[in-house]
Amino acid sequence: MQEGQSAQRYLSGRGLSDEVIKTYGIGYAPAGWEALKQHLSERGIGEPVQVEYGLLIHREDTGRTYDRFRDRVMFPIRDLRGRTIAFGGRVMGDDQPKYLNSPETPVFHKGRELYGLYEARQASSKLEQLVMVEGYMDVVALAQYGIHNAVATLGTATTEDHLTRLFRLVSRVVFCFDGDRAGRQAASRALETALPQMIDGREARFLFLPEGDDPDTLVRREGTQAFQDRVTCAMPLSEFLFEQAAQGRDLNTVEGRERFASQVLEALNKVPEGMLKSLLLESLAKRSGLAQEQLKVLLEKRVQASQRSITKSDASQAQAEQDEPESASSAPGAVLAASARSSRSRSQALSPVGRIVQLLLHEPNLVASLPDHLEWLPDDDDAPLCRELVELLKAGRYRSPQVVLAHFQGSQQGQALAAFAKRELLIPKADREAELQGLVEHLQYVQRQRSPKRSTRRCWRRSALGKSWIRSSVSVWQVW
């Protein structure tokens, strides 16, 4: 189409081949205000659905709707199954914003999804590491040069959900940042997020590019091998941690070493128990001149202080709930919220899904007896946690409750699982598998008694997300 020629020229000028363009499904959104709106409306997709899933913008003052993406190169964002769940658009000139992503929708959460992850998995069935970069063009430019293991966040900093997803697939994540001040600050935030995820067997590294360069420009100038060499030589998490703590401090002075050691101990407080934590403590002793046993005592005091702080916070919350006026606490929303907050603290019976979570937490090996799919899992309060726990255990490397809890340390899921862990199973070990299978069979029976069309699938079909409008959106923008 004539309209798409400017996008073709732009991508050609960036050195992208037809093969890479096809692999990543890159296309073009026409400049008109209602091109996609008309296209989808003709196919029976109503405007409310298009607004809900971020394709149209609705103006409250005029009631008018119009295309969110206009005159932009379009990058489909896919989930791990290859389904397009959102879009990113890049301008070809100097307009702002340079990048525009779909908003949060029922199927797209920026803090969870990563651009290029599906394509990286398709390129290799034996991924060993993934390189985290900052933008779509970085991902596709690296792919153009034969580097197919790059992914990018979608307008957010790296989150725990991002790392949880990555570490399920690979044992090593390399963060790639610009070498300027902003890049260093972003790396510091990534370090904070990574620390609670660093159970034994995982590795995080930090690659800082020359100032003024990004992966796109650097790989074009230096070539594939030189960029891969930079990735190989990226700074280990331990070195970056110590470098950050030493920044601006004179380690030749007592005061400088004290502040250095305090900052590292604060970070180690977030690292799960294991070999890495022990080795970091040993290295800190050498660098600070303090005895390792003394550092262990100081670290333990920090752990106890953190636990007391959490306990005090919980007690304050409980007191605040008791002190709430009756009129406020009797409101439906307040009742539900109070029930959810106290559900783990009371000795009430667990739901079937909660009991399954408890069984799997105490006996991770039991995951092997579950069905291959999760269609038996109902939509109750414990379902998201159960689903995440099952997926983690099926990854195959978690065989003790302590390692599972370490994986989720510092997260809301970790707090919930810790509450489950405190509950005794009260049944013999030999009978636990039978109870798990009985619970699953019960939930399967309940599901069969319901309509065969589950509510989430009805929503999916009603909006025609994976089968109609999202595919139509891709097709209307792929105008080559």
C-alpha positions as CSV (number, residue, x, y, z in Angstrom):
1,M,0.0,0.0,0.0
2,Q,1.1,3.6,-0.7
3,E,0.6,4.6,2.9
4,G,3.1,2.1,4.2
5,Q,6.0,3.1,2.0
6,S,7.3,5.7,4.5
7,A,7.5,2.9,7.2
8,Q,9.2,0.6,4.7
9,R,11.8,3.2,4.0
10,Y,12.3,3.9,7.7
11,L,12.8,0.2,8.5
12,S,15.1,-0.3,5.5
13,G,17.1,2.7,6.6
14,R,17.5,1.0,10.0
15,G,18.9,-2.0,8.2
16,L,16.1,-4.5,9.0
17,S,15.6,-7.3,6.6
18,D,12.3,-8.6,5.4
19,E,12.9,-11.8,7.5
20,V,13.3,-9.9,10.8
21,I,10.3,-7.7,9.9
22,K,8.2,-10.8,9.3
23,T,9.5,-12.6,12.4
24,Y,8.5,-9.7,14.7
25,G,5.3,-8.9,12.8
26,I,6.3,-5.2,12.4
27,G,3.8,-3.1,10.5
28,Y,2.4,0.4,10.1
29,A,-0.5,2.3,11.5
30,P,-1.9,4.8,8.9
31,A,-2.1,8.5,9.7
32,G,-5.9,8.7,9.7
33,W,-7.9,9.2,12.8
34,E,-10.3,6.3,12.3
35,A,-8.6,3.8,10.0
36,L,-8.5,0.9,12.6
37,K,-11.8,2.0,14.2
38,Q,-13.6,1.6,10.8
39,H,-11.7,-1.7,10.0
40,L,-12.8,-3.3,13.3
41,S,-16.3,-1.9,13.3
42,E,-16.9,-3.4,9.9
43,R,-16.0,-6.8,11.4
44,G,-18.5,-6.4,14.2
45,I,-16.1,-5.3,17.0
46,G,-17.9,-2.5,18.9
47,E,-16.2,0.7,20.0
48,P,-16.5,-0.1,23.7
49,V,-14.4,-3.3,23.2
50,Q,-11.8,-1.3,21.2
51,V,-11.6,1.3,23.9
52,E,-11.3,-1.4,26.6
53,Y,-8.4,-3.1,24.9
54,G,-6.5,0.2,24.2
55,L,-7.0,0.5,20.5
56,L,-9.2,3.5,20.6
57,I,-9.0,6.6,22.8
58,H,-12.3,8.0,24.2
59,R,-12.5,11.7,25.0
60,E,-14.8,12.3,27.9
61,D,-15.5,16.0,27.0
62,T,-16.8,15.2,23.4
63,G,-17.6,11.6,23.6
64,R,-15.6,11.0,20.4
65,T,-13.4,8.0,19.9
66,Y,-10.3,7.8,17.6
67,D,-7.4,5.5,16.9
68,R,-4.7,5.4,19.6
69,F,-1.9,4.6,17.1
70,R,-1.5,6.8,14.0
71,D,1.4,7.2,11.6
72,R,3.6,4.9,13.6
73,V,5.7,1.8,12.9
74,M,3.9,-0.9,14.9
75,F,5.4,-3.6,17.0
76,P,3.0,-6.4,18.1
77,I,3.6,-7.4,21.7
78,R,3.0,-11.2,22.2
79,D,2.6,-13.4,25.2
80,L,4.5,-16.6,25.7
81,R,2.0,-18.5,23.5
82,G,2.6,-16.1,20.6
83,R,-0.8,-14.4,21.0
84,T,-0.8,-10.6,20.3
85,I,-2.0,-8.9,23.5
86,A,-0.9,-5.3,22.9
87,F,1.1,-3.0,20.6
88,G,3.9,-0.6,20.7
89,G,4.2,2.2,18.2
90,R,7.3,4.3,17.2
91,V,7.2,7.6,15.4
92,M,9.4,7.9,12.3
93,G,10.2,11.6,12.8
94,D,10.6,13.9,15.8
95,D,7.1,13.8,17.2
96,Q,6.5,12.9,20.8
97,P,6.1,10.6,22.5
98,K,8.8,8.7,20.6
99,Y,7.3,5.3,21.8
100,L,3.7,4.7,22.6
101,N,2.5,1.5,24.2
102,S,-1.0,0.0,24.7
103,P,-2.4,0.9,28.1
104,E,-3.1,-1.6,30.8
105,T,-6.0,-3.9,29.7
106,P,-7.6,-7.1,30.9
107,V,-5.0,-9.1,29.0
108,F,-1.9,-6.8,29.1
109,H,0.0,-5.7,32.1
110,K,3.2,-3.8,31.5
111,G,4.9,-4.9,34.7
112,R,4.6,-8.5,33.6
113,E,5.2,-8.7,29.9
114,L,8.4,-8.4,27.9
115,Y,8.8,-7.5,24.3
116,G,10.7,-10.2,22.3
117,L,10.4,-13.0,24.9
118,Y,8.2,-15.1,22.6
119,E,10.5,-14.6,19.7
120,A,13.6,-15.5,21.8
121,R,12.0,-18.8,22.8
122,Q,11.1,-19.5,19.2
123,A,14.6,-18.9,18.1
124,S,16.1,-21.4,20.5
125,S,14.7,-24.2,22.5
126,K,17.8,-24.2,24.8
127,L,18.1,-20.6,26.0
128,E,20.8,-20.2,28.6
129,Q,20.6,-16.4,29.1
130,L,18.5,-13.4,28.2
131,V,19.7,-9.9,27.7
132,M,17.4,-7.1,29.0
133,V,17.5,-4.0,26.8
134,E,15.4,-0.8,26.8
135,G,13.5,-0.6,23.5
136,Y,11.9,-2.5,20.6
137,M,14.5,-1.3,18.1
138,D,17.3,-2.6,20.3
139,V,15.7,-6.0,20.3
140,V,15.1,-6.2,16.6
141,A,18.5,-4.7,15.7
142,L,20.2,-7.3,17.8
143,A,18.1,-10.0,16.0
144,Q,19.2,-8.6,12.7
145,Y,22.8,-9.2,13.7
146,G,22.0,-12.8,14.9
147,I,21.5,-12.1,18.6
148,H,18.1,-13.6,19.3
149,N,18.0,-13.6,23.1
150,A,17.2,-9.9,23.8
151,V,14.0,-8.7,25.5
152,A,12.8,-5.3,26.5
153,T,10.5,-3.9,29.2
154,L,7.5,-1.9,28.0
155,G,7.9,1.6,29.4
156,T,8.5,0.4,33.0
157,A,11.4,-0.4,35.2
158,T,12.3,-4.0,35.7
159,T,9.8,-5.6,38.1
160,E,9.8,-8.8,40.2
161,D,7.2,-10.3,37.8
162,H,9.6,-9.7,34.9
163,L,12.5,-11.4,36.7
164,T,10.3,-14.3,37.9
165,R,9.3,-14.9,34.3
166,L,12.8,-14.7,33.0
167,F,14.3,-17.0,35.7
168,R,11.8,-19.6,34.9
169,L,13.3,-19.8,31.4
170,V,17.0,-19.2,32.0
171,S,19.5,-19.2,34.8
172,R,21.3,-16.0,33.7
173,V,19.9,-12.5,33.0
174,V,22.2,-9.7,31.7
175,F,20.9,-6.2,32.2
176,C,22.0,-3.8,29.5
177,F,22.1,-0.1,30.3
178,D,23.4,3.1,28.9
179,G,26.6,4.2,30.6
180,D,25.3,7.7,31.6
181,R,23.9,8.7,34.9
182,A,20.3,7.7,34.0
183,G,21.5,4.3,33.0
184,R,23.4,3.8,36.3
185,Q,20.3,4.8,38.2
186,A,18.2,2.4,36.2
187,A,20.8,-0.3,37.0
188,S,20.6,0.4,40.7
189,R,16.8,-0.1,40.6
190,A,17.2,-3.3,38.7
191,L,19.8,-4.5,41.3
192,E,17.3,-3.8,44.1
193,T,14.6,-5.8,42.3
194,A,17.0,-8.7,41.5
195,L,18.4,-9.2,45.0
196,P,15.4,-11.1,46.5
197,Q,15.3,-13.3,43.3
198,M,18.9,-14.6,43.7
199,I,18.5,-18.1,44.9
200,D,21.4,-20.5,44.2
201,G,21.8,-21.3,40.6
202,R,20.7,-18.0,39.3
203,E,23.0,-15.3,38.0
204,A,22.5,-11.6,37.1
205,R,25.0,-9.4,35.3
206,F,25.2,-5.7,34.4
207,L,26.5,-4.4,31.0
208,F,27.1,-0.7,30.7
209,L,27.5,0.6,27.2
210,P,29.7,3.5,26.1
211,E,28.0,6.9,26.8
212,G,25.9,7.9,23.8
213,D,25.5,4.4,22.5
214,D,22.6,2.0,22.8
215,P,22.5,-1.7,21.7
216,D,21.1,-0.7,18.3
217,T,24.0,1.7,17.4
218,L,26.7,-0.3,19.1
219,V,26.0,-3.6,17.3
220,R,25.9,-1.8,14.0
221,R,29.3,-0.2,14.6
222,E,31.1,-3.1,16.3
223,G,29.4,-6.1,14.9
224,T,27.9,-9.3,16.4
225,Q,31.0,-10.8,18.0
226,A,32.1,-7.6,19.7
227,F,28.7,-7.1,21.2
228,Q,28.6,-10.7,22.4
229,D,32.0,-10.3,24.0
230,R,30.7,-7.3,25.9
231,V,27.8,-9.5,27.2
232,T,30.2,-12.2,28.2
233,C,32.3,-9.7,30.1
234,A,29.4,-8.0,31.8
235,M,29.8,-7.1,35.5
236,P,28.6,-9.8,37.9
237,L,25.9,-8.7,40.4
238,S,28.4,-9.0,43.3
239,E,30.8,-6.6,41.7
240,F,28.1,-4.1,40.9
241,L,26.7,-4.3,44.4
242,F,30.1,-3.6,46.0
243,E,30.8,-0.8,43.4
244,Q,27.5,0.9,44.3
245,A,28.2,0.7,48.0
246,A,31.7,2.1,47.6
247,Q,30.6,5.0,45.4
248,G,31.7,8.3,46.9
249,R,33.2,6.7,50.0
250,D,36.8,6.6,51.2
251,L,37.4,3.0,52.2
252,N,40.7,4.0,53.7
253,T,38.8,5.6,56.6
254,V,36.9,3.8,59.4
255,E,33.8,5.9,58.6
256,G,33.9,5.1,54.9
257,R,34.2,1.3,55.6
258,E,31.4,1.5,58.1
259,R,29.0,3.1,55.7
260,F,30.2,0.7,52.9
261,A,29.6,-2.4,55.1
262,S,26.2,-1.1,56.3
263,Q,24.9,-0.6,52.7
264,V,26.1,-4.0,51.6
265,L,24.5,-5.6,54.7
266,E,21.2,-3.8,53.9
267,A,21.4,-5.4,50.4
268,L,22.3,-8.9,51.8
269,N,19.2,-8.7,54.0
270,K,17.2,-9.1,50.8
271,V,19.2,-12.0,49.4
272,P,17.7,-15.5,50.0
273,E,19.7,-17.9,52.2
274,G,22.2,-19.9,50.2
275,M,25.7,-20.1,48.8
276,L,25.6,-16.7,47.1
277,K,24.7,-14.9,50.3
278,S,27.5,-16.7,52.2
279,L,30.0,-15.8,49.5
280,L,28.9,-12.2,49.4
281,L,29.3,-12.0,53.2
282,E,32.8,-13.6,52.9
283,S,33.8,-11.0,50.2
284,L,32.4,-8.2,52.3
285,A,34.6,-9.3,55.3
286,K,37.7,-9.1,53.1
287,R,36.8,-5.7,51.6
288,S,35.8,-4.0,54.9
289,G,38.3,-5.6,57.2
290,L,35.6,-6.8,59.5
291,A,35.4,-10.4,60.8
292,Q,32.9,-12.6,59.0
293,E,31.4,-13.8,62.2
294,Q,30.9,-10.2,63.3
295,L,29.2,-9.4,60.0
296,K,26.9,-12.4,60.5
297,V,25.8,-11.1,63.9
298,L,25.1,-7.7,62.4
299,L,23.2,-9.2,59.5
300,E,21.1,-11.3,61.9
301,K,20.2,-8.2,63.9
302,R,19.0,-6.5,60.7
303,V,16.9,-9.5,59.9
304,Q,15.3,-9.5,63.4
305,A,14.7,-5.8,63.2
306,S,12.9,-6.2,59.8
307,Q,10.8,-9.0,61.3
308,R,9.9,-6.8,64.3
309,S,9.0,-4.0,62.0
310,I,6.7,-6.3,60.0
311,T,5.1,-7.6,63.1
312,K,4.6,-4.1,64.5
313,S,3.0,-3.0,61.2
314,D,0.6,-6.0,61.2
315,A,-0.4,-5.2,64.8
316,S,-1.0,-1.6,63.9
317,Q,-3.2,-2.6,61.0
318,A,-5.2,-5.0,63.2
319,Q,-5.7,-2.2,65.8
320,A,-6.8,0.2,63.1
321,E,-9.4,-2.3,61.9
322,Q,-10.7,-2.8,65.4
323,D,-10.9,1.0,65.8
324,E,-12.9,1.6,62.6
325,P,-16.3,3.1,63.0
326,E,-19.1,0.5,62.7
327,S,-20.6,2.4,59.8
328,A,-17.4,2.2,57.8
329,S,-16.5,-1.4,58.6
330,S,-20.0,-2.6,57.8
331,A,-19.8,-1.3,54.2
332,P,-19.6,-4.3,51.7
333,G,-16.2,-3.2,50.4
334,A,-14.7,-2.8,53.9
335,V,-16.1,-6.2,55.0
336,L,-14.6,-7.9,52.0
337,A,-11.2,-6.2,52.5
338,A,-11.1,-7.0,56.2
339,S,-12.0,-10.6,55.4
340,A,-9.2,-10.9,52.9
341,R,-6.6,-9.3,55.2
342,S,-7.4,-11.6,58.1
343,S,-8.1,-14.8,56.2
344,R,-4.6,-16.2,56.8
345,S,-4.3,-15.0,60.4
346,R,-7.5,-16.8,61.6
347,S,-7.6,-20.6,62.0
348,Q,-10.4,-21.0,59.5
349,A,-10.6,-23.9,57.1
350,L,-8.8,-23.6,53.9
351,S,-10.5,-23.6,50.6
352,P,-9.8,-26.6,48.3
353,V,-7.4,-24.5,46.3
354,G,-5.7,-23.2,49.5
355,R,-5.3,-26.7,50.7
356,I,-3.7,-27.6,47.4
357,V,-1.3,-24.7,47.8
358,Q,-0.4,-25.9,51.3
359,L,0.2,-29.5,50.1
360,L,2.4,-28.4,47.2
361,L,4.4,-26.0,49.5
362,H,5.1,-28.8,52.0
363,E,5.6,-31.5,49.3
364,P,6.8,-29.8,46.1
365,N,7.4,-33.3,44.5
366,L,3.6,-33.8,44.4
367,V,3.3,-31.4,41.5
368,A,4.1,-34.4,39.3
369,S,0.8,-36.0,40.1
370,L,-1.2,-32.9,38.9
371,P,-2.9,-32.9,35.4
372,D,-0.8,-31.3,32.6
373,H,-3.3,-28.4,32.3
374,L,-4.9,-26.1,34.9
375,E,-8.5,-26.2,33.7
376,W,-9.6,-27.7,37.0
377,L,-8.4,-24.5,38.8
378,P,-11.4,-22.3,39.7
379,D,-11.4,-18.5,39.9
380,D,-11.1,-18.0,43.7
381,D,-8.9,-15.9,45.9
382,D,-6.1,-18.5,46.1
383,A,-6.1,-19.4,42.4
384,P,-3.5,-16.9,41.2
385,L,-1.0,-18.0,43.9
386,C,-1.8,-21.7,43.1
387,R,-1.2,-21.2,39.4
388,E,2.1,-19.4,39.9
389,L,3.2,-22.1,42.4
390,V,2.3,-24.9,40.1
391,E,4.1,-23.3,37.1
392,L,7.2,-22.7,39.3
393,L,7.3,-26.3,40.5
394,K,6.8,-27.7,37.0
395,A,10.0,-25.8,36.0
396,G,11.7,-28.6,37.8
397,R,14.3,-27.1,40.1
398,Y,12.4,-26.5,43.3
399,R,12.2,-29.5,45.6
400,S,12.1,-28.1,49.2
401,P,9.7,-25.6,50.9
402,Q,12.7,-23.4,51.9
403,V,13.8,-22.9,48.3
404,V,10.2,-22.2,47.2
405,L,9.8,-19.6,50.0
406,A,13.2,-18.0,49.0
407,H,12.0,-17.7,45.4
408,F,9.0,-15.6,46.5
409,Q,10.9,-13.7,49.3
410,G,9.9,-10.1,49.6
411,S,6.7,-10.3,47.6
412,Q,3.0,-10.5,48.5
413,Q,3.0,-14.1,47.3
414,G,5.9,-14.8,49.7
415,Q,3.9,-13.5,52.6
416,A,0.9,-15.6,51.7
417,L,3.0,-18.7,51.2
418,A,4.7,-18.1,54.6
419,A,1.3,-18.1,56.2
420,F,0.5,-21.4,54.5
421,A,3.9,-22.9,55.6
422,K,3.0,-22.2,59.2
423,R,-0.1,-24.4,59.0
424,E,0.6,-28.0,59.9
425,L,-0.6,-30.6,57.4
426,L,-1.8,-33.0,60.1
427,I,-1.9,-36.0,57.8
428,P,0.7,-38.8,57.3
429,K,3.2,-38.2,54.5
430,A,2.0,-41.4,52.7
431,D,-1.6,-40.0,52.4
432,R,-0.7,-36.5,51.0
433,E,-0.7,-37.5,47.3
434,A,-4.1,-39.2,47.6
435,E,-5.5,-36.1,49.3
436,L,-4.1,-33.8,46.5
437,Q,-5.6,-36.0,43.8
438,G,-8.9,-36.1,45.6
439,L,-9.0,-32.3,45.8
440,V,-8.3,-32.0,42.1
441,E,-10.9,-34.6,41.2
442,H,-13.4,-32.6,43.4
443,L,-12.6,-29.4,41.6
444,Q,-12.9,-31.1,38.2
445,Y,-16.3,-32.4,39.2
446,V,-17.4,-28.9,40.2
447,Q,-16.2,-27.6,36.9
448,R,-18.2,-30.2,34.9
449,Q,-21.4,-29.2,36.7
450,R,-21.0,-25.7,35.4
451,S,-21.5,-24.4,31.9
452,P,-18.7,-25.8,29.7
453,K,-18.0,-22.3,28.6
454,R,-16.0,-20.8,31.4
455,S,-16.5,-17.1,32.1
456,T,-13.0,-16.1,31.1
457,R,-13.3,-17.9,27.8
458,R,-16.6,-16.2,27.1
459,C,-15.0,-12.8,27.7
460,W,-12.2,-13.8,25.3
461,R,-14.6,-14.9,22.6
462,R,-17.0,-12.0,23.2
463,S,-14.2,-9.5,22.6
464,A,-12.8,-11.7,19.9
465,L,-9.4,-10.9,21.4
466,G,-7.2,-13.7,20.0
467,K,-9.3,-14.7,17.1
468,S,-10.7,-11.6,15.4
469,W,-10.0,-8.0,16.4
470,I,-6.4,-8.4,17.5
471,R,-5.6,-10.4,14.4
472,S,-7.5,-7.8,12.4
473,S,-5.4,-5.1,14.0
474,V,-2.2,-6.8,13.0
475,S,-3.4,-7.4,9.5
476,V,-4.6,-3.8,8.8
477,W,-1.2,-2.5,10.0
478,Q,0.9,-4.9,8.0
479,V,0.8,-3.1,4.8
480,W,3.8,-4.4,3.0
